[in-house]
Structure formats: C-alpha cells, structure tokens
C-alpha cells in the first residue's frame, strides 16, 4: 500500500514538473511571463479543477514555502545596502505617491465586498506592489536597460521592496489576529531589524559574506540555503515574516559572494517558485472566479492608470521626455510573484473569504499579461499620437482670402508645422546630452 502511494506521488509530481516545463516553454514562445500559466495550471488541477493532486499536497506546500524564501533571498541579493539607501533618498516622493495611488483601490474594493479591515490590508498589498521580476525581464527584452527613465523605474521598485519589509510583518500580525499594540510591536521589531541589517551590511557586510562563502559549490549551496531557511524560520517564529528574514539576509550578503549566490540559486528559485504559484492555483476554486471577475477587471483598469501616472510623474521629475515618461509608467503595470505571496499569506491564515483568492488570482492573471503588452505597445502608440498631433492646423481666414483684397482670392500663406517638445533637442554639451531617451547611446 505504501509503495503504491509512493509510486502515485512520484507520478503526480513528475507530471507537475513536466507540465510546468511545457507551460514555461509556451510562455517563452509568446514572450510573456510564465506566472499566469502556472496559476492556470494550478487552477486546472486543484479544488474544483479537472483532476485533484492529493498525493503531493504536503510536498508542494512545503516546497512553495521554500519558493517564497528563495524569491525574497534573491531579491535581497540584487541590492547592496548602499544602493537601497541611495534609492530610498532619491525615490521617496515617487514611492509615497505609488503607495497612495495603488494601495487605495485594493482597500476600497475589499471594503466594498465586505471583507473588513483584514481583507483591506491584504488587498492593498496585492494591488500596490509591481512585479520586479517581470519588469526587469521586460526591460531587458526590449533593450531599455540604458534608457534615461530606467533608473527611475528601478528606484520605485527598490522603494516598494523596502515597504514590503515593513508591510509583511504588519500583515502577518493582522492575519494572526493580534491586537493593535502587538501589531505595533511587530512593526517595531521589523523596522529595527531592517535598520540593523542595513548598518551591518554597510559596515561589516564582508564578514557576513565570508561566513556563507566557499570555493566549493556544494558547501556554498548548503551553507547558503541552510542560512536562508534558518533566518526565515527564526523571523517567522517572532512574527516578522519568513520572507522578510530572507530578504534581509540577501541584503547583508554583498560583493562577489552575492553574485555567485545568485547564479547558484536561480535554478532552485525558479523550481520552487513555480510550485508556489501552482499551489496558489490549487487552493483556488475556479467556480469562485466568475462572481469577482468584474471587480478584477475594474481593479486592473484603475491600477493600470495609477501605475502609469506614478511612472509618468516620477520620470518627469527626472527630466525624461514624454515618451520616456510613458515607458516608465507602463513598465510598472505588471503584477506577479509578490502579489501572490501576499495573497498566499492571507489565504493560508484563513483570515479572508474564499473569494479573496479568486480575486487575487484573476487580478494577477490580468496584470501579468497586461504589463508586458503595455510596455511593448507604448512606443507605437506614442508615435501615432505624436504624428496625429503634428498635423498642421487649418489656417485662419486672412485678408488674402477676400475677393477685393490685394493678392489672389483664396490663396493662403503656408502654415508652419508645429514642432513637438520631443523634437526640440538641446545643443549637446557632452555625450550624455546627445539623446533624450538613453544614457550613453548616441542620438
């Protein structure tokens, strides 16, 4: 009997991995993030789906927790402490605007659906944070990493990640049903931990790196993965959130150690993170999606507009042209892994109704697809608008149009074509000023 169950579990798990591989290939072929397809795969084989995978539930649940830890660990490895501090100084105004514009729609919809304060706090995070993974991939695929507006985009993403370090502990405390004072204590612990880690990373980051570093890949992997799970577990035990603990560990590791750790852990992150998205899909009943589809579409439209407005305003402050502002705004539209992480915490805690998972899943499906599409079409659309606005306006009637005026009746003077702001380029002072859109590229 045990052997039969083991064989069935291996078959189901193998089918899951192979199916994820096929879905990932389809996503790569059509140039989109695989996250929506992973969620759809989970919906197809979960509660209320085509086939339910009972034999691998426990494994996928634990693997998904590891996936969240690895997602946040590698996110922390992307930044040094100095980069975080610099980004916070430069982008705090745009970051505050981003939070106000994009968290508010989630709060309003949650209250409208009667989910209360807990649902509102969770939904605020779902609609607020952009997918740094999808955004980075889109920027790389479209060759925009050198554009003038790109540092603005990255600064906003850094600010969002830092907000998560304070938001996740608060969400964890709210989901656990603790009181207001206990929630403030949890937030205080989280902020203190962030401050300590930043100070340690700035002054003693090389020592933290030495602890986990090793020339042997096997030893390096074991120490790195072990320390990440250990820190995440301790953070979870003190109600700070395992994800935040992993993120802070990533920040503390710097230099070549961080670079090598990223290369080593990326395949593991992709594997376990894929299982996390599948698990979230498995826990969502497809029958609960139609009742919230209208709300998901409304949220998608509103937060697309607010994300574009955020990027436009921030890029305008940085001196980007109209096209650069539009590209910055559309780049921030995509939502993905971290919205699902937040929704997953709420669903796992059982503090929100079943419709919450359905709304979050549908919303992320829409935004994960709409984000890359918007980023790709923004240039043609802006070009079309520029050509439309550049058409010559009809000339006003002058004395030359009068039959008794000097000159030929009906003859008008040529009308100069209006010049767009984007077409007016300053006299180059140095190489940087030769292009309004990119840094270091000649015009």
C-alpha positions in Angstrom: 0.0 0.0 0.0 2.8 2.4 1.0 4.7 1.5 -2.2 1.6 2.2 -4.3 1.1 5.6 -2.7 4.8 6.5 -3.2 4.6 5.5 -6.9 1.4 7.5 -7.3 3.0 10.5 -5.6 6.1 10.3 -7.9 3.9 10.1 -11.0 1.8 13.1 -9.9 4.9 15.1 -9.0 6.7 14.2 -12.3 3.6 15.2 -14.2 3.5 18.6 -12.3 7.2 19.3 -13.1 6.9 18.2 -16.8 3.7 20.2 -17.2 5.4 23.3 -15.7 8.2 22.9 -18.2 5.7 22.8 -21.1 3.9 25.9 -19.8 7.2 27.7 -19.4 8.1 26.9 -23.0 4.8 28.2 -24.2 5.3 31.4 -22.3 8.8 31.9 -23.7 7.5 31.3 -27.2 4.8 34.0 -26.9 7.1 36.4 -25.0 5.3 36.6 -21.7 5.9 35.7 -18.0 5.1 32.1 -17.1 3.4 33.1 -13.9 -0.1 33.4 -15.4 0.2 29.9 -17.0 1.5 28.4 -13.7 -1.6 29.8 -12.0 -3.8 28.4 -14.7 -2.1 25.1 -14.3 -2.9 25.1 -10.6 -6.5 26.1 -11.2 -6.9 23.1 -13.6 -5.6 20.5 -11.1 -6.8 21.9 -7.8 -10.0 22.2 -5.9 -12.8 22.1 -8.4 -10.5 21.6 -11.3 -10.1 18.8 -13.8 -8.0 16.5 -11.6 -7.1 16.9 -7.9 -3.5 16.0 -6.9 -3.9 14.7 -3.4 -0.7 12.7 -3.1 1.7 15.6 -3.5 -0.2 18.3 -1.4 2.2 18.2 1.5 5.3 18.3 -0.6 4.0 21.2 -2.8 3.0 23.1 0.3 6.5 22.9 1.9 8.2 23.5 -1.5 6.1 26.6 -2.0 7.3 28.0 1.4 10.9 27.4 0.3 10.0 29.1 -3.0 8.9 32.3 -1.2 12.1 32.3 0.9 14.2 31.9 -2.3 12.3 34.6 -4.1 12.9 37.1 -1.4 16.5 36.0 -0.8 17.5 36.6 -4.4 15.7 39.9 -4.4 17.8 40.9 -1.5 21.0 39.7 -3.2 20.2 42.1 -6.1 20.8 45.1 -3.9 23.6 46.3 -1.8 22.9 48.3 1.4 24.3 51.5 -0.2 22.1 51.0 -3.2 19.0 50.7 -1.0 19.9 53.8 1.0 20.6 55.8 -2.2 17.4 54.6 -3.9 15.3 55.5 -0.8 16.7 59.0 -0.8 16.1 59.6 -4.5 12.7 57.9 -4.8 10.9 58.5 -1.5 8.4 61.1 -3.0 7.6 58.9 -6.0 7.4 55.9 -3.7 4.9 57.6 -1.4 2.8 58.5 -4.4 3.0 55.0 -5.7 1.8 53.6 -2.4 -1.1 56.1 -2.1 -2.4 55.6 -5.6 -2.1 51.9 -5.9 -2.9 50.6 -2.4 -6.1 52.6 -2.2 -8.0 50.8 -4.9 -7.4 47.5 -3.2 -8.6 48.9 0.1 -11.8 50.3 -1.4 -12.7 47.1 -3.2 -12.1 45.0 -0.1 -14.4 47.2 2.0 -17.0 47.2 -0.9 -17.0 43.4 -0.8 -17.4 43.3 3.0 -14.0 41.7 3.7 -13.3 44.1 6.6 -10.0 45.5 7.8 -8.0 42.3 7.4 -9.1 41.9 3.8 -8.4 45.5 3.1 -4.8 45.4 4.4 -4.1 42.2 2.4 -5.7 43.6 -0.8 -3.8 46.8 -0.5 -0.6 44.9 -0.9 -1.8 42.9 -3.8 -2.7 45.9 -5.8 0.3 48.0 -4.7 3.4 46.1 -5.5 4.7 45.6 -9.0 6.5 42.5 -10.1 10.2 43.4 -10.1 10.9 40.1 -11.9 8.5 40.7 -14.8 9.6 44.4 -15.0 13.3 43.5 -15.1 12.7 40.9 -17.8 10.6 43.2 -20.0 13.3 46.0 -19.7 16.0 43.5 -20.7 13.9 42.0 -23.6 13.1 45.4 -25.0 16.7 46.7 -24.7 15.7 49.6 -22.3 18.2 49.0 -19.5 20.2 52.0 -20.7 17.2 54.4 -21.1 17.1 57.6 -19.1 13.9 56.6 -17.3 15.1 53.2 -16.3 16.9 54.3 -13.0 13.6 55.9 -12.0 11.7 52.6 -12.6 14.3 50.7 -10.6 14.3 53.3 -7.7 10.5 52.9 -7.4 10.9 49.1 -7.3 13.5 49.4 -4.6 11.2 51.6 -2.6 8.4 49.0 -3.0 10.7 46.2 -1.8 11.6 48.2 1.3 8.0 48.9 2.0 7.4 45.2 1.9 9.9 44.8 4.7 7.6 46.7 7.0 4.3 45.7 5.4 4.7 41.9 5.6 5.2 41.8 9.4 2.2 44.0 9.9 0.1 41.8 7.6 1.3 38.7 9.4 0.3 40.2 12.8 -3.1 41.3 11.4 -3.7 37.8 9.9 -2.8 36.2 13.3 -5.5 38.3 15.0 -3.2 40.1 17.4 -4.2 43.4 19.0 -3.2 46.9 17.9 -0.3 47.1 20.5 1.1 43.7 19.5 0.9 44.8 15.8 2.9 47.9 16.6 5.4 45.8 18.4 5.8 43.5 15.4 6.3 46.5 13.1 8.9 48.0 15.5 10.8 44.7 15.5 10.7 44.6 11.7 11.9 48.2 11.3 14.6 47.6 13.9 15.7 44.5 12.1 15.9 46.4 8.7 17.9 49.2 10.3 20.3 46.8 12.0 20.8 44.8 8.8 21.5 47.9 6.7 24.0 49.2 9.3 25.7 45.8 9.5 25.7 45.4 5.7 27.2 48.8 5.2 30.0 48.4 7.8 30.5 44.7 8.1 29.0 43.1 5.0 32.2 41.4 4.1 32.2 39.4 7.3 28.6 38.2 6.7 29.7 37.2 3.2 32.7 35.3 4.5 30.5 33.2 6.8 28.5 31.7 3.9 31.1 31.9 1.2 33.0 28.8 0.0 35.1 27.9 -3.1 33.3 24.5 -3.1 29.9 24.8 -4.8 28.3 22.1 -2.8 29.4 23.6 0.5 28.5 27.0 -0.6 25.0 25.9 -1.6 24.4 24.0 1.6 25.6 27.0 3.8 23.6 29.5 1.8 20.4 27.5 1.6 20.7 26.5 5.3 21.3 30.0 6.5 18.3 31.3 4.4 15.9 28.7 5.8 17.3 29.2 9.4 16.9 33.0 9.3 13.5 32.7 7.6 12.3 30.3 10.3 13.5 32.5 13.2 11.9 35.5 11.6 8.6 33.6 11.2 8.8 32.5 14.9 9.0 36.1 16.1 6.1 37.1 13.8 8.3 39.2 11.5 7.6 37.0 8.3 9.9 34.4 6.8 10.0 36.4 3.5 11.4 39.5 5.2 14.0 37.5 7.1 15.3 36.0 3.8 15.2 39.5 2.1 17.3 41.0 4.9 19.8 38.1 4.7 20.2 38.8 1.0 20.9 42.4 1.6 23.6 41.5 4.2 25.5 39.3 1.6 27.5 41.5 -0.8 30.2 41.6 -3.4 31.3 38.6 -5.4 29.6 36.3 -2.8 26.2 37.8 -3.7 26.9 37.4 -7.4 27.9 33.8 -7.1 25.0 33.1 -4.8 22.6 34.5 -7.4 23.9 32.3 -10.1 23.9 29.2 -7.9 20.4 29.7 -6.5 18.5 30.9 -9.6 17.6 27.4 -10.8 16.4 26.4 -7.4 14.4 29.6 -7.0 12.7 29.1 -10.4 11.8 25.5 -9.5 10.4 26.1 -6.0 8.7 29.4 -7.0 6.9 27.6 -9.8 5.5 25.2 -7.3 4.4 28.2 -5.1 2.3 29.6 -8.0 0.9 26.2 -8.7 -0.1 25.8 -5.0 -1.9 29.1 -5.0 -3.8 28.0 -8.1 -4.5 24.6 -6.5 -6.1 26.3 -3.5 -8.4 28.5 -5.6 -11.7 27.0 -6.8 -12.4 28.1 -10.4 -16.1 28.3 -9.6 -15.4 31.3 -7.3 -13.8 33.4 -10.1 -16.9 34.5 -12.2 -18.5 36.4 -9.3 -15.4 38.5 -8.8 -14.3 38.8 -12.4 -15.9 42.3 -12.8 -14.1 43.5 -9.7 -10.8 42.1 -11.0 -11.3 43.9 -14.3 -12.2 47.2 -12.5 -9.1 46.9 -10.4 -6.9 46.1 -13.4 -8.1 49.2 -15.3 -7.8 51.5 -12.3 -4.4 50.3 -11.1 -3.0 50.3 -14.7 -3.9 54.0 -14.9 -2.5 54.8 -11.4 0.8 52.9 -12.2 1.2 54.8 -15.4 0.5 58.1 -13.6 3.1 57.2 -11.0 5.8 56.4 -13.5 4.9 59.4 -15.7 5.3 61.8 -12.7 8.5 60.3 -11.4 10.1 60.2 -14.9 9.0 63.8 -15.5 10.8 64.9 -12.3 13.9 63.2 -13.7 13.8 65.1 -16.9 12.6 62.3 -19.2 10.7 63.2 -22.4 7.0 62.4 -22.9 7.9 59.0 -24.5 10.3 58.2 -21.6 7.5 59.1 -19.1 5.1 56.8 -20.9 7.6 54.0 -20.9 8.3 54.4 -17.2 4.6 54.3 -16.4 3.8 51.2 -18.5 6.8 49.3 -17.1 5.4 49.4 -13.6 2.0 47.9 -14.6 2.9 44.2 -14.3 2.0 42.5 -11.0 3.1 38.9 -10.3 5.0 37.0 -7.7 4.8 39.3 -4.7 1.1 40.0 -5.1 0.6 36.2 -5.0 2.9 36.0 -1.9 0.8 38.5 -0.1 -2.5 36.8 -1.1 -1.0 33.4 -0.2 -0.3 34.5 3.3 -3.8 35.7 3.7 -5.4 32.6 2.3 -3.2 30.2 4.3 -4.0 32.1 7.5 -7.7 31.5 6.8 -8.5 35.1 7.7 -10.1 36.0 4.4 -13.0 34.5 2.4 -12.6 32.1 -0.5 -13.4 34.9 -2.9 -10.2 36.7 -1.9 -8.0 34.0 -3.5 -10.2 34.1 -6.7 -10.0 37.9 -7.0 -6.2 37.9 -6.3 -5.6 35.2 -8.9 -7.8 36.8 -11.6 -6.2 40.2 -10.9 -2.7 38.9 -11.2 -3.5 36.9 -14.3 -4.8 40.1 -15.9 -1.9 42.3 -14.8 0.9 39.8 -15.5 -0.3 39.8 -19.1 -1.3 43.4 -19.4 2.1 44.7 -18.1 4.4 43.3 -20.8 1.8 44.1 -23.5 1.6 47.7 -22.4 5.3 48.1 -22.3 5.7 46.7 -25.8 2.9 48.8 -27.4 3.6 52.1 -25.7 6.2 53.3 -28.3 4.0 52.7 -31.3 1.0 54.3 -29.6 3.0 57.4 -28.5 4.4 57.6 -32.1 0.9 57.5 -33.5 -0.2 60.2 -31.1 2.8 62.3 -32.0 2.1 62.1 -35.7 -1.6 62.9 -35.1 -0.8 66.0 -33.0 1.8 67.1 -35.6 -0.8 67.5 -38.4 -1.0 71.2 -39.5 -3.9 73.1 -38.1 -6.2 74.9 -40.6 -5.1 78.5 -41.2 -7.4 81.3 -40.1 -9.1 83.5 -42.8 -6.9 86.5 -43.7 -7.3 89.5 -46.0 -5.8 87.5 -48.8 -9.0 85.3 -48.8 -11.2 88.3 -49.5 -12.0 88.8 -53.2 -11.3 92.5 -53.0 -8.1 92.2 -51.1 -4.6 92.6 -52.6 -3.5 89.3 -53.9 -5.2 86.2 -55.4 -8.6 85.3 -53.9 -8.5 82.1 -51.8 -4.7 81.9 -51.6 -3.2 81.4 -48.2 0.3 81.7 -46.8 2.0 78.4 -45.9 1.4 77.4 -42.4 4.4 76.2 -40.4 4.0 72.7 -39.0 4.1 72.8 -35.1 7.1 71.3 -33.5 6.8 68.7 -30.8 8.5 69.2 -27.5 10.3 65.8 -28.0 11.7 67.1 -31.3 13.4 70.0 -29.6 16.8 68.8 -28.5 19.4 70.9 -26.6 22.8 71.6 -28.0 24.9 68.7 -26.9 27.3 69.7 -24.1 28.6 66.3 -23.5 27.9 62.7 -24.7 25.1 62.3 -22.1 23.0 65.1 -23.6 23.0 63.7 -27.2 19.9 61.5 -26.5 16.7 62.3 -24.6 15.9 58.6 -24.1 19.0 56.7 -23.3 22.2 57.2 -21.4 25.4 56.8 -23.3 23.8 56.0 -26.6 24.4 58.4 -29.5 21.4 60.1 -30.9 
